[in-house]
């Protein structure tokens, strides 16, 4: 069974790097879409309008948006640098792509660590906003708090919240009338929405960790290949040199007269090659020079 040569392995790694860069770019676009939905989506926007600047939700909301946007930008930049470096065989660009992938991997590892130790922090912050809006609406049935609560309930298609004692007062019961009374508990609906959003974020995070690790391995391998070989592929370019005036090595008879003897003597290798730069070698082959090629 034939083994794969070193340059064959490099070509396979180049193809894998291009495919990996494409998927990393798609992951970056998905992360940017998630960031936009998190910041401008109807569900998070209505919660943001009901919260105040002093609540933990507002700071957490901005942190999630800026972090996800930054990761999306780094993923896209790393994918572009990796693809261009693979095509052009540029070691500097390949190193830049590796740095982008390493930064994304470190940030995603921190996100996983934070989510493992604070699994319900986001959910608690959102539910606190709803509880506060619910209390304000119960105290003021005709003001802005009531409009904010109605906007939240219409967005999540829910109404009110269940009482731990099983009975609601007249004020709480007045917040859900008619068809709204048939809707589910808002706390359950908010938890369901956040669970779905968290599952999507976890899927993207896991995919990002796998892709960045694989991209770092490929980029480091290709970088060493570029630095060690000066190019990822080798091709031979044949050139025919010009003949030097007065050179006698290319005579048709391949013999020359000796100055000391009238006998014909065969030319030496020094006469053919070194003495005449434009002549062919002793075997008649053309000169071969190496050149760098690409896929």
Buried (B, 14 or more C-beta within 10 A) or exposed (E): EEEEEEBEEBBEBBEBBBEBBEBBBBBBBBBBEBBBBBBEBEBBBBBBEBBEEEBBBBEBBEEBBEBBBBBBBBBBBBBBBBBBBBBEBBBEBBBBBBBBBBBBBEBBEEBBEEBEEEEEEBBEBBBBBBEBBBEBBBEEEEEEBBEBBBBBBBBBEBBBBEEEEEEBEEEBEEBBEEEBEEBBEBBEBBBEBBEEBBEEBEEBBEBBBEBBEBBBBBBBBBBEBBEEBEBBBEEEEEEEEEEEEEBEBBEEEEEBEEEEEEEEEEBEEEBBBEBBEEBBEEEEEEEEEEEEEEE
